Amino acid sequence: MKLTLSNDSPSQIATECLVVPVVDAAESTNGDNGGKHLPEIQTEDKAVHDAAGDLIASEEVTGKMLETALLHKPQGLKAKRVLYIGAGKAKSFSSYELRKLAGTAVRMLKEKGLKSFAFVAPHSWKDVAAMPEVSAFHRGGVGDAVKSIAEGAYVGNFDPDYYKSDREDRKIEEIVIVTPAAASQQSLGGALEQGRIIGEAQNFARDLVNEPGNRMTPTILADRARKMSEETGLTCEIYGPDKLKELKMGAFWSVAQGSDEEPRLIVMRYEPSGAPTKPVLGLVGKGITFDSGGISIKPSDGMEKMKYDMAGGAAMVGAMRAIAQLKPNVRVIGIVCASENMPSGKAQKPGDVQIAMSGKSIEIINTDAEGRLVLADGLHYAKQLGCTHLIDAATLTGACVVALGMVNAGVFANDDEFYDRFNRSLRKSGEKMWRLPVDEEYREMIKSTIADIMNTGGRWGGAVTAAMFLKEFVGDTPWLHLDIAGVAWMEDNKPWIAKGPSGVAVRSIVEFVRELGKSN
């Protein structure tokens, strides 16, 4: 998809469709305004305002979030169509909503057979930023708007129906982002490029997750990571069973031993010249390319979706792709522990005791709690490679989905300052994550009578006890654990994103690394 910038008047742009955001400037819908909306067209172009007059009068355009009104042959405009799209309340309008608007425009217009359109960057972005009551999340200039539009457009342009024989490959091929005449096109070009890189990286991760288990084995995942690394200048090392045994990765190997597919330990290094020796950020991803549950086999209903159990690993591969292109001044090592979890005569059994790379002994209570086992060795290995800070991402627990639903990912941290820095990046990425505790009392729930720890802590607080298990392997190293089980897969089509893999965590990790690089 080609993205370009224009500072021409929106009404003078010849395009298949001109997309214009509309905010609702009413303070409330049931207060002083008598329940009325106050739609505010997000451009100063009078012709675009005039074209919306009848739609506003008939209340077809109100500014309600994701409301759409398509007008053909708009008078006074060179565009063949104009799409007015609701952005919600003006007071809360942010990059989070703007990404959704861009994705919605892409998905709506490509279904109508269009190949290109122009999107008007909201003119009141700076006005909103000036409001003292608006949080830092909403304070962005035109550059932030351009970046958000690009990211949202790429996400909206992705469809997962790869293997349909009658597939219609409907894609938007070109988008012109219309910016204010006074905006610096040079600086906005940088924002556009950042949005493109991050949007493509998120889709790269989604592409990996979308592949079925027979077409995304640990070996294939490793090959895709290696190819990506070659294309972007990363150093990539791929290891198999012999290396796992040499490193004494007993926790990782215990999961892999039940499958005929060999495991792969994927190590991607971004080491820019001139970057300080510290910090070194380790990104560790769970890469279970198919999870049957092992001997503790899962119910058959919905098991086909367990191809997405490598979404944490895919997020780290996608993040490393963007990091290599954005070139922040910080060292980053990405590690993906890739394996299948299968039942067989070779598979580990409930009651087995495994020895992790760190030397800790683990009693296996449930073989379906396998993600924490591969991450345990991955996290310890990251420390051995010199990582001073750690972030892991994993579709780890159903308990996190029970706790937070399919809206927020769970975040766990052993260091408040490290979490606070990451939380600031969440405000920029727009991804929803909620912090959960790792209080020491929870450790009692994973104590074993035969080994150091158990790999499950029972039914209660399951997301927390899983995090506590991982905490055993990071020690005092500042660490964040992202449990993305509830948000890595979209259960239904949304106006702005297709059903299927979401690519969650890529944007947040990339924003965090960029900010980390600026502080060096």
C-alpha positions in Angstrom: 0.0 0.0 0.0 1.3 3.4 -1.0 0.8 6.3 1.4 1.5 9.9 0.4 0.9 13.4 1.9 -0.8 16.4 0.5 -1.4 19.9 1.9 -3.9 20.8 -0.8 -7.4 21.9 0.2 -9.5 18.8 0.7 -12.2 20.0 -1.7 -9.6 20.4 -4.4 -8.3 16.8 -4.2 -9.4 14.6 -7.1 -10.0 11.1 -5.5 -12.3 8.2 -5.5 -13.4 9.1 -2.0 -12.5 11.8 0.5 -12.7 10.6 4.1 -13.4 13.2 6.7 -13.6 12.6 10.5 -16.5 14.2 12.5 -16.3 14.7 16.2 -19.2 15.3 18.6 -18.5 18.6 20.3 -21.5 18.2 22.7 -20.5 18.0 26.3 -23.1 15.4 27.0 -26.0 13.7 25.2 -28.5 14.2 28.0 -27.6 17.5 29.6 -27.8 21.1 28.6 -27.9 20.3 24.9 -31.2 18.4 25.3 -29.7 15.2 24.1 -28.5 16.8 20.8 -25.2 16.0 19.2 -23.0 18.9 17.9 -21.1 17.4 14.9 -17.9 19.2 14.1 -16.4 18.5 10.7 -12.6 18.0 11.0 -11.5 20.4 8.3 -11.7 24.1 7.8 -12.6 23.7 4.1 -16.0 25.4 3.7 -17.0 23.2 0.7 -16.6 20.0 2.8 -18.7 21.6 5.5 -21.4 22.7 3.1 -21.6 19.2 1.5 -22.5 17.8 4.9 -25.2 20.3 5.6 -28.2 18.1 4.7 -26.7 15.1 6.4 -26.2 17.0 9.6 -29.7 18.5 9.4 -31.2 15.0 9.1 -29.0 13.7 11.9 -27.3 11.2 9.6 -24.0 12.7 10.6 -23.7 13.3 14.4 -20.1 12.4 15.2 -21.0 9.2 17.0 -18.1 6.8 17.1 -17.7 4.9 13.8 -20.9 6.2 12.4 -20.5 6.5 8.6 -22.4 8.5 5.9 -21.3 8.1 2.3 -22.2 10.9 -0.1 -21.9 10.5 -3.9 -21.0 13.4 -6.2 -20.6 16.0 -3.5 -21.2 19.5 -4.7 -18.1 21.8 -4.7 -15.6 18.9 -4.3 -13.4 17.2 -6.9 -13.8 13.9 -5.0 -16.2 11.4 -6.5 -17.5 10.6 -3.0 -17.1 11.9 0.5 -17.3 9.6 3.6 -18.0 11.3 6.9 -17.0 9.1 9.7 -17.8 9.6 13.4 -14.9 10.0 15.8 -16.8 10.2 19.1 -16.6 12.9 21.7 -14.2 15.7 20.9 -12.9 15.8 24.4 -11.7 12.2 24.3 -10.6 12.1 20.6 -7.2 10.5 20.5 -4.8 8.5 18.4 -6.6 5.4 19.7 -9.9 6.5 18.0 -8.1 7.8 14.9 -6.5 4.4 14.2 -10.0 2.9 14.3 -11.3 5.5 11.9 -8.6 4.8 9.4 -9.1 1.1 9.6 -12.8 1.4 9.2 -12.4 3.6 6.1 -10.1 1.1 4.6 -12.4 -1.9 5.3 -15.5 -0.1 4.2 -14.2 1.3 1.0 -12.3 -1.8 -0.2 -15.5 -3.8 0.1 -17.0 -1.3 -2.3 -14.2 -2.1 -4.8 -12.3 1.1 -4.4 -8.5 1.0 -4.6 -7.6 4.5 -3.3 -8.9 7.3 -1.2 -7.8 10.5 0.6 -8.1 10.9 4.4 -8.3 14.3 6.0 -6.0 14.5 9.1 -8.2 16.1 11.9 -7.7 19.9 12.1 -8.7 20.1 15.8 -6.0 17.7 16.9 -3.9 20.6 18.3 -7.0 22.2 19.8 -7.8 19.0 21.7 -4.2 18.8 22.8 -4.4 22.3 24.3 -7.2 21.3 26.7 -5.7 21.0 30.2 -8.1 18.2 31.2 -7.0 16.0 28.4 -4.5 13.3 29.3 -1.0 12.9 27.7 -2.5 10.1 25.7 -4.5 12.6 23.7 -1.8 15.2 23.3 -0.5 14.7 19.8 0.3 17.0 16.9 -0.3 16.6 13.2 2.6 14.2 13.0 1.0 11.9 15.6 -2.2 12.0 13.6 -0.4 11.1 10.4 1.3 8.2 12.1 -1.9 6.9 13.6 -3.8 7.1 10.3 -1.0 5.1 8.6 -1.0 2.4 11.4 -4.8 2.1 11.4 -4.9 1.8 7.6 -2.4 -1.0 7.4 -4.3 -2.9 10.1 -7.6 -2.4 8.3 -6.1 -3.6 5.0 -5.2 -7.1 6.3 -7.6 -10.1 5.6 -6.9 -13.6 6.8 -8.7 -15.6 4.1 -5.5 -16.9 2.5 -6.6 -20.3 1.4 -10.0 -19.6 -0.1 -10.0 -20.8 -3.7 -12.5 -18.1 -4.6 -10.7 -15.4 -2.7 -11.2 -11.8 -3.9 -8.0 -10.0 -3.0 -9.6 -6.6 -2.3 -6.9 -4.2 -1.1 -6.6 -0.5 -0.9 -3.5 0.3 -2.9 -3.0 4.0 -2.2 -4.0 6.5 0.4 -3.4 10.3 0.4 -3.3 11.8 3.9 -4.4 15.4 3.7 -2.7 17.7 6.2 -3.0 21.4 7.1 -1.3 23.7 4.6 1.0 25.1 7.3 2.3 21.7 8.4 5.9 20.8 7.6 5.8 18.1 5.0 9.4 17.1 5.8 8.7 16.3 9.4 5.3 14.7 8.5 7.1 12.4 6.1 9.1 11.0 9.0 5.8 10.4 10.9 4.3 8.7 7.9 7.3 6.4 7.5 7.1 5.4 11.2 3.4 4.6 10.8 4.1 2.5 7.8 6.9 0.6 9.5 4.9 -0.1 12.6 1.7 -1.0 10.7 3.6 -3.4 8.4 5.3 -5.0 11.4 2.0 -5.6 13.1 0.6 -7.2 10.0 3.8 -9.3 9.7 3.1 -10.7 13.1 -0.5 -11.3 12.2 0.6 -13.1 9.1 2.7 -15.5 11.2 -0.2 -16.2 13.6 -2.7 -16.7 10.9 -0.9 -19.7 9.3 -2.3 -23.1 10.3 -0.2 -25.4 12.4 0.8 -27.6 9.4 2.1 -24.5 7.6 3.7 -22.8 10.6 5.9 -25.4 12.4 8.7 -24.3 14.7 11.1 -24.8 11.7 9.0 -22.7 9.4 8.7 -19.9 12.0 12.5 -19.9 12.5 13.0 -19.7 8.7 10.6 -16.7 8.5 12.5 -15.0 11.3 15.8 -15.7 9.6 14.6 -14.3 6.3 13.2 -11.2 8.0 16.5 -10.7 9.8 18.5 -10.9 6.6 16.2 -8.4 5.0 16.4 -5.9 7.8 20.0 -6.3 8.9 19.5 -8.2 12.2 21.8 -11.0 13.3 19.8 -14.2 13.6 20.8 -17.5 15.2 18.6 -20.6 15.0 19.2 -23.6 17.3 17.6 -27.1 17.5 17.4 -29.9 20.0 21.1 -30.4 20.4 21.6 -26.8 21.5 18.7 -27.0 24.0 20.2 -30.1 25.5 23.7 -28.5 25.6 22.2 -25.5 27.4 20.3 -27.8 29.7 17.0 -26.2 28.8 15.0 -29.0 30.6 11.8 -26.9 30.9 11.7 -26.0 27.1 12.7 -29.5 26.1 10.0 -31.1 28.3 7.4 -29.4 26.1 9.1 -30.2 22.8 9.8 -33.9 23.5 6.2 -35.0 22.8 6.2 -33.8 19.1 7.7 -35.2 16.0 8.4 -31.6 15.0 11.7 -30.4 16.2 11.8 -27.3 18.5 13.6 -24.1 17.5 15.3 -21.5 19.7 15.3 -18.3 17.7 17.7 -15.5 18.7 17.5 -12.1 16.9 20.0 -9.4 17.8 19.8 -5.7 17.1 23.1 -4.1 18.2 23.6 -0.7 16.6 27.1 0.7 16.6 27.5 3.5 19.1 24.7 2.3 21.4 25.6 2.1 25.0 26.5 -1.3 26.5 23.5 -0.9 28.9 20.6 -1.2 28.9 20.1 -4.4 26.8 16.5 -5.2 26.4 15.4 -8.8 26.1 12.2 -9.6 24.3 11.1 -13.2 24.9 8.1 -14.7 23.2 6.2 -17.9 23.6 6.2 -19.7 20.2 3.9 -22.7 20.6 3.0 -23.2 17.0 0.2 -25.7 18.0 -1.0 -26.5 21.5 -3.0 -29.7 21.9 -2.5 -29.5 25.7 -0.2 -32.6 25.6 -1.2 -35.4 27.9 -3.6 -33.0 29.7 -5.3 -32.7 26.3 -7.6 -29.8 25.6 -11.3 -30.2 24.7 -11.8 -30.6 20.9 -14.2 -27.6 20.7 -12.1 -24.7 19.6 -8.8 -26.5 19.5 -8.2 -25.4 15.9 -7.5 -21.9 17.2 -4.5 -23.2 19.1 -2.4 -22.3 16.1 -2.4 -18.8 17.6 -0.6 -20.0 20.7 2.6 -18.6 19.1 1.2 -15.0 19.0 3.6 -13.9 21.7 6.6 -15.1 19.7 5.1 -13.6 16.5 4.8 -10.3 18.3 8.5 -10.3 19.2 9.5 -11.2 15.6 7.2 -8.3 14.3 8.7 -5.9 16.9 12.2 -6.8 16.0 11.4 -6.1 12.3 10.2 -2.6 13.2 13.1 -2.0 15.6 15.6 -2.9 12.9 14.0 -0.4 10.5 13.4 2.5 13.0 17.0 2.1 14.3 16.6 3.3 18.0 19.9 3.8 19.9 19.5 0.8 22.2 20.5 -2.8 22.1 17.7 -5.4 21.8 17.8 -9.2 21.8 14.7 -11.0 20.7 14.2 -14.7 21.7 11.4 -17.0 20.6 11.1 -20.5 22.1 9.2 -22.3 19.3 7.7 -25.8 19.8 4.6 -27.9 19.5 2.9 -29.3 22.5 1.6 -32.7 21.5 0.5 -36.0 23.3 2.6 -39.0 22.4 4.5 -41.9 23.9 7.4 -39.4 24.3 5.4 -36.6 25.9 5.9 -35.6 29.5 3.3 -36.6 32.0 1.6 -35.0 34.9 3.7 -35.7 38.0 7.0 -35.6 36.1 9.8 -33.4 37.5 11.8 -31.3 35.1 15.0 -29.3 35.7 15.1 -25.8 34.1 18.1 -24.2 32.7 18.4 -22.1 35.9 18.7 -25.3 37.9 15.2 -25.0 39.5 13.2 -28.2 39.6 9.6 -28.1 38.4 6.8 -30.5 39.2 4.5 -30.9 36.2 0.9 -30.7 37.4 -0.7 -30.0 34.0 1.0 -30.4 30.7 -1.3 -27.8 29.2 0.6 -25.2 31.3 3.5 -25.4 28.8 4.0 -21.8 27.8 5.5 -20.9 31.1 7.9 -23.8 30.8 9.4 -22.6 27.5 9.5 -19.0 28.7 11.3 -20.0 31.9 14.3 -21.2 29.9 13.9 -18.3 27.4 14.0 -15.7 30.2 17.0 -17.3 31.9 18.9 -17.5 28.6 18.2 -13.9 27.9 19.9 -13.0 31.2 22.8 -15.1 30.2 23.1 -13.2 26.9 23.5 -10.0 28.9 19.9 -8.6 28.9 19.5 -6.1 31.7 15.7 -5.7 31.2 13.2 -8.2 30.1 9.7 -8.2 28.5 7.9 -11.4 27.7 4.7 -11.9 25.7 2.5 -14.9 25.7 -1.0 -16.2 25.2 -0.4 -17.7 28.6 -3.6 -18.3 30.5 -7.4 -18.6 30.1 -7.6 -17.1 33.6 -6.4 -13.8 32.2 -9.3 -13.9 29.7 -11.7 -14.6 32.6 -10.3 -11.7 34.5 -10.0 -9.0 31.8 -12.2 -10.4 29.0 -11.2 -9.7 25.4 -10.5 -6.0 25.9 -7.3 -5.7 28.0 -4.1 -7.7 28.1 -2.7 -8.4 31.5 0.6 -6.8 32.6 2.7 -8.0 35.4 5.9 -6.3 36.6 8.5 -6.7 39.4 9.7 -3.1 39.0 7.5 -0.1 39.3 9.7 2.3 37.4 10.1 -0.1 34.5 6.3 -0.6 34.5 5.7 3.2 34.5 8.0 3.7 31.5 6.1 1.0 29.6 2.7 2.4 30.6 3.7 5.7 29.0 4.3 3.8 25.8 0.9 2.2 26.1 -0.6 5.7 25.9 1.2 6.2 22.6 0.4 2.8 21.1 -3.3 2.9 22.2 -3.2 -0.8 23.1 -5.2 -1.6 26.2 -3.3 -3.4 29.0 -4.1 -3.6 32.7 -1.6 -4.2 35.5 -2.2 -7.3 37.8 -0.3 -8.1 41.0 2.7 -10.3 41.7 2.5 -10.1 45.5 4.7 -12.6 47.3 1.7 -14.3 48.9 0.8 -15.9 45.6 4.1 -17.8 45.5 2.7 -20.1 48.2 0.2 -21.4 45.6 3.0 -22.8 43.3 5.1 -24.4 46.0 5.7 -28.2 45.4 6.2 -30.9 47.9 8.6 -32.8 45.7 10.3 -30.0 43.7 11.0 -26.3 44.0 7.8 -25.2 42.3 4.8 -26.5 40.4 3.8 -25.4 36.9 0.3 -24.5 38.0 -1.2 -23.1 41.2 -4.7 -24.3 40.9 -7.9 -22.6 39.7 -7.8 -19.4 41.7 -5.7 -16.5 40.5 -4.4 -18.5 37.6 -3.0 -15.6 35.6 -1.2 -14.4 38.7 0.3 -17.7 39.6 1.5 -18.2 36.0 3.2 -14.8 36.3 4.7 -15.8 39.7 6.1 -18.9 38.0 7.9 -16.8 35.5 9.1 -14.4 38.2 11.1 -17.2 39.6 13.4 -17.1 36.6 14.0 -13.4 36.3 15.3 -12.7 39.7 16.0 -9.0 40.3 16.1 -8.1 36.6 13.5 -5.5 35.8 10.8 -7.5 34.0 7.4 -7.2 32.4 5.1 -10.1 31.5 2.3 -9.5 29.0 -0.5 -12.1 29.0 -2.2 -11.5 25.7 -4.4 -14.6 25.7 -7.7 -12.6 25.5 -6.6 -10.1 22.8 -4.3 -11.8 20.4 -7.2 -13.2 18.4 -10.3 -11.2 17.3 -13.3 -13.4 17.7 -15.5 -11.4 15.3 -15.0 -8.9 12.5 -14.9 -5.3 13.7 -15.3 -2.3 11.5 -11.6 -1.5 11.8 -10.0 -5.0 11.9 -10.8 -8.4 10.5 -11.6 -11.5 12.6 -8.4 -13.4 13.4 -5.0 -12.4 14.6 -4.7 -8.9 16.1 -0.9 -8.5 16.2 -1.3 -7.1 19.8 1.8 -5.9 21.7 3.9 -5.1 18.6 3.0 -1.4 18.7 3.5 -1.0 22.5 6.9 -2.8 22.5 8.2 -0.7 19.5 7.1 2.5 21.2 8.8 1.5 24.4 12.0 0.6 22.6 12.0 3.9 20.7 11.6 5.9 24.0 14.3 3.8 25.6 16.6 4.7 22.7 15.9 8.4 23.1 17.0 8.3 26.8 20.4 6.9 25.9 
